[in-house]
């Protein structure tokens, strides 16, 4: 029989994401959205029922909750509601999962443990981004005794591209305080907030300079103080701090001096929310989120999670993971109020494994992972089980509407740090290098004029796109052509190809989703094929090549690319040695896209930018009965 789940606060930033993710992944679930106000059209999937829910109407709320098997508590701000919803769930004889991020609320919710145990009910608390995912990484390190003395740090970075929900500012304002409840020497302590100690800055990936950090009282402080903390972890010290783009440490410190009444709190919260909506439209507003947990003030010994995704999406995914584990009876005979730090190692592993199915994984903070976070936009995406949720589906560099705000600077960096740039600087004096630059700009204009007939050929709805295509092609050939004169053909080709492919690799890491994203799909090989073929078909429609598709049985897809316009333009502009470079870049990108699947790819690049590609879905191993 299908389970019935009610999401309290289902119209909020996290609540609506929880509903969308669960409904896309589990079409058999009966999911209802509970909120004071009905959702606006298009906010939730059409088949989701709306249930009016006033948490202050106790009798009506209990009557409603009794109709369900599980409640997901996504109400906010948790500081305000605290244990109200949890108590209603217990009174309705119902299990519940919350996404609480408030220490004040955690203290009250954890006090329901005895009652929950007596009723043989489970209340999972703190199943969000932080706590939740952060706690899973923390306990993973603690299980492995990463710190011999039990000292750990948690650092969070959130870009401003998402604006934030209406209740989020209240949680932020609550974190501005001159006195901090924290976990020190194995006990809960109250200390002066360490605004500018030796740890007040942190070097997150992809940021140009260390970011100021705001210390906060994490709910894990309440959980670690309980006698039923998991036996395999020993945490003596936990220091948690965050940085939100455009939110300054000075402002947080200034606001910590004042105790805001209800009216002033509402005023500043509304101001925060409105500013957030404005900031998300700024050109430099960052869509990245980073979580880094590590021992003994040594980040390289920790675990890192980084990607183009919001903290709300990560919160929703963790909540969905908790729901899935509940559906799979992972918590059987676990009654009471439990946070991640109270769960046995085996259950925490199930949570981590299920989180990976949602495309969310942490990696050891080694050089390779930090490079991937810093230069390749991380490895965690905002994606559901719907193919349309995959980043830039069907789009290419000429049709995508908005690039990552760091892209232009990253492209410049790849040029200035490239070996061909260094070789050109070494081979020329200051004066002759200036002449090289001027000559290249003049050649760019000249080459652009030579491609006018390509623009004339595409005087249709793609005319602006072909303006951009020919501009790029003439830029490539003018730069390479002049470098060839200075360095010689062999050296110029070797170094230019190296720079082109490295830059292209970085660009494609953002344009296309990460391999981990396809873990959301039951048939990941089919999803990868559909994503790639949609991209190819739309690219071909622009007139950049001729595409032919065929099937060789149900497991094998054959692709032929011919009449490549890129190759033709390279030859026309006297750079025939460059004709296959775009195909080489695409080959690397597809190989990476399919790297965590059972797709076997054979890519045969021919002359003039043509290619024959075969994709075979390798049969999965079947269990022997």
CORJO-V132762 format. One record per backbone hydrogen bond with DSSP energy under -0.5 kcal/mol. NH is the residue of the N-H (numbers start at 1). CO is the residue of the C=O. If there is no record, write none. Layout:
nh->NH co->CO
nh->NH co->CO
//
This chain:
nh->5 co->3
nh->5 co->30
nh->6 co->70
nh->7 co->32
nh->8 co->6
nh->8 co->72
nh->9 co->34
nh->10 co->7
nh->10 co->34
nh->12 co->9
nh->16 co->12
nh->17 co->13
nh->18 co->14
nh->19 co->15
nh->20 co->16
nh->21 co->17
nh->22 co->18
nh->23 co->19
nh->24 co->20
nh->25 co->21
nh->26 co->22
nh->29 co->26
nh->30 co->3
nh->31 co->29
nh->32 co->5
nh->33 co->49
nh->34 co->7
nh->34 co->32
nh->35 co->51
nh->43 co->40
nh->48 co->45
nh->49 co->31
nh->51 co->33
nh->53 co->35
nh->55 co->53
nh->57 co->54
nh->58 co->56
nh->61 co->57
nh->62 co->58
nh->63 co->59
nh->64 co->60
nh->65 co->61
nh->66 co->62
nh->67 co->64
nh->68 co->65
nh->69 co->4
nh->70 co->4
nh->71 co->95
nh->72 co->6
nh->73 co->71
nh->73 co->97
nh->74 co->8
nh->74 co->72
nh->80 co->77
nh->81 co->77
nh->82 co->78
nh->84 co->81
nh->87 co->83
nh->88 co->84
nh->89 co->85
nh->90 co->86
nh->91 co->87
nh->92 co->88
nh->93 co->90
nh->94 co->89
nh->95 co->69
nh->96 co->122
nh->97 co->71
nh->98 co->124
nh->99 co->73
nh->103 co->217
nh->106 co->102
nh->107 co->103
nh->108 co->104
nh->109 co->105
nh->110 co->106
nh->111 co->107
nh->112 co->109
nh->113 co->110
nh->116 co->112
nh->117 co->113
nh->118 co->114
nh->119 co->115
nh->120 co->117
nh->121 co->116
nh->123 co->336
nh->124 co->96
nh->124 co->122
nh->125 co->123
nh->125 co->338
nh->127 co->98
nh->128 co->126
nh->128 co->131
nh->133 co->128
nh->134 co->129
nh->136 co->132
nh->137 co->133
nh->138 co->134
nh->139 co->135
nh->140 co->136
nh->141 co->137
nh->142 co->138
nh->143 co->139
nh->144 co->140
nh->145 co->142
nh->146 co->141
nh->148 co->146
nh->150 co->147
nh->152 co->237
nh->153 co->294
nh->154 co->239
nh->155 co->292
nh->156 co->241
nh->157 co->290
nh->158 co->243
nh->159 co->288
nh->161 co->286
nh->163 co->160
nh->164 co->162
nh->169 co->165
nh->170 co->167
nh->171 co->167
nh->171 co->168
nh->172 co->168
nh->173 co->169
nh->174 co->170
nh->175 co->171
nh->175 co->172
nh->176 co->173
nh->177 co->175
nh->178 co->256
nh->180 co->191
nh->182 co->180
nh->182 co->189
nh->183 co->238
nh->184 co->182
nh->184 co->187
nh->186 co->236
nh->187 co->184
nh->189 co->182
nh->191 co->180
nh->191 co->189
nh->193 co->178
nh->195 co->193
nh->197 co->194
nh->200 co->197
nh->202 co->211
nh->204 co->202
nh->207 co->204
nh->211 co->202
nh->213 co->200
nh->214 co->242
nh->215 co->213
nh->216 co->240
nh->218 co->216
nh->221 co->218
nh->222 co->219
nh->223 co->219
nh->224 co->220
nh->225 co->221
nh->226 co->223
nh->229 co->226
nh->230 co->341
nh->233 co->230
nh->236 co->150
nh->236 co->234
nh->237 co->150
nh->238 co->183
nh->239 co->152
nh->240 co->238
nh->241 co->154
nh->242 co->214
nh->243 co->156
nh->245 co->158
nh->247 co->244
nh->248 co->246
nh->252 co->248
nh->253 co->249
nh->254 co->250
nh->255 co->251
nh->256 co->252
nh->257 co->254
nh->258 co->255
nh->260 co->258
nh->265 co->261
nh->266 co->262
nh->267 co->263
nh->268 co->264
nh->269 co->265
nh->270 co->266
nh->271 co->267
nh->272 co->268
nh->273 co->269
nh->274 co->270
nh->275 co->271
nh->276 co->272
nh->277 co->273
nh->278 co->274
nh->279 co->275
nh->280 co->276
nh->281 co->278
nh->282 co->279
nh->285 co->282
nh->289 co->307
nh->290 co->157
nh->291 co->305
nh->292 co->155
nh->293 co->303
nh->294 co->153
nh->296 co->151
nh->298 co->295
nh->299 co->297
nh->301 co->298
nh->302 co->299
nh->303 co->293
nh->304 co->363
nh->305 co->291
nh->307 co->289
nh->308 co->380
nh->309 co->287
nh->309 co->307
nh->314 co->310
nh->315 co->311
nh->316 co->312
nh->317 co->313
nh->318 co->314
nh->319 co->315
nh->320 co->316
nh->321 co->317
nh->322 co->318
nh->323 co->319
nh->324 co->320
nh->325 co->321
nh->326 co->322
nh->327 co->323
nh->328 co->324
nh->329 co->326
nh->330 co->325
nh->332 co->329
nh->334 co->331
nh->335 co->333
nh->336 co->121
nh->338 co->123
nh->338 co->336
nh->342 co->339
nh->343 co->339
nh->343 co->340
nh->348 co->344
nh->349 co->345
nh->350 co->346
nh->351 co->347
nh->352 co->348
nh->353 co->349
nh->354 co->350
nh->355 co->351
nh->356 co->352
nh->357 co->353
nh->358 co->354
nh->358 co->355
nh->359 co->356
nh->360 co->355
nh->361 co->359
nh->363 co->304
nh->365 co->302
nh->366 co->364
nh->370 co->366
nh->371 co->367
nh->372 co->368
nh->373 co->369
nh->374 co->370
nh->375 co->371
nh->376 co->371
nh->376 co->372
nh->378 co->372
nh->379 co->306
nh->380 co->306
nh->382 co->308
nh->383 co->381
nh->387 co->385
nh->389 co->386
nh->390 co->387
nh->393 co->390
nh->395 co->392
nh->399 co->396
nh->400 co->396
nh->407 co->404
nh->410 co->406
nh->411 co->407
nh->412 co->408
nh->413 co->409
nh->414 co->410
nh->415 co->411
nh->416 co->412
nh->417 co->413
nh->418 co->415
nh->422 co->418
nh->423 co->419
nh->424 co->420
nh->425 co->421
nh->426 co->422
nh->427 co->423
nh->428 co->424
nh->428 co->425
nh->433 co->429
nh->434 co->430
nh->435 co->431
nh->436 co->432
nh->437 co->433
nh->438 co->434
nh->439 co->435
nh->440 co->436
nh->441 co->437
nh->442 co->438
nh->443 co->439
nh->444 co->440
nh->445 co->441
nh->446 co->442
nh->447 co->443
nh->448 co->444
nh->449 co->445
nh->450 co->446
nh->451 co->447
nh->451 co->448
nh->452 co->449
nh->454 co->451
nh->455 co->451
nh->456 co->452
nh->457 co->453
nh->458 co->454
nh->458 co->455
nh->459 co->456
nh->460 co->458
nh->463 co->460
nh->466 co->462
nh->467 co->463
nh->468 co->464
nh->469 co->465
nh->470 co->466
nh->471 co->467
nh->472 co->468
nh->473 co->469
nh->474 co->470
nh->475 co->471
nh->476 co->472
nh->477 co->473
nh->478 co->474
nh->479 co->475
nh->480 co->476
nh->481 co->477
nh->482 co->478
nh->483 co->479
nh->484 co->480
nh->485 co->481
nh->486 co->482
nh->487 co->483
nh->488 co->484
nh->492 co->488
nh->493 co->489
nh->494 co->490
nh->495 co->491
nh->496 co->492
nh->497 co->493
nh->498 co->494
nh->499 co->495
nh->500 co->496
nh->501 co->497
nh->502 co->498
nh->503 co->499
nh->504 co->500
nh->505 co->501
nh->506 co->502
nh->507 co->503
nh->508 co->504
nh->509 co->505
nh->510 co->506
nh->510 co->507
nh->511 co->507
nh->512 co->508
nh->517 co->514
nh->518 co->515
nh->519 co->516
nh->520 co->517
nh->521 co->518
nh->524 co->521
nh->524 co->522
nh->527 co->523
nh->528 co->524
nh->529 co->525
nh->530 co->526
nh->531 co->527
nh->532 co->528
nh->533 co->529
nh->534 co->530
nh->535 co->531
nh->536 co->532
nh->537 co->533
nh->538 co->534
nh->539 co->535
nh->540 co->536
nh->541 co->537
nh->542 co->538
nh->542 co->539
nh->543 co->540
nh->544 co->539
nh->546 co->562
nh->548 co->560
nh->550 co->558
nh->552 co->556
nh->556 co->553
nh->557 co->615
nh->558 co->550
nh->559 co->613
nh->560 co->548
nh->561 co->611
nh->562 co->546
nh->564 co->608
nh->565 co->544
nh->566 co->544
nh->568 co->564
nh->569 co->565
nh->570 co->566
nh->571 co->567
nh->572 co->568
nh->573 co->569
nh->574 co->571
nh->575 co->570
nh->578 co->575
nh->579 co->576
nh->581 co->578
nh->584 co->580
nh->585 co->581
nh->586 co->582
nh->587 co->583
nh->588 co->584
nh->589 co->585
nh->590 co->586
nh->591 co->587
nh->592 co->588
nh->593 co->589
nh->594 co->590
nh->595 co->592
nh->597 co->594
nh->600 co->616
nh->601 co->599
nh->602 co->614
nh->603 co->601
nh->604 co->602
nh->604 co->612
nh->605 co->603
nh->606 co->610
nh->609 co->606
nh->610 co->607
nh->611 co->561
nh->612 co->604
nh->613 co->559
nh->614 co->602
nh->615 co->557
nh->616 co->600
nh->616 co->614
nh->617 co->555
nh->618 co->598
nh->618 co->616
nh->625 co->623
//
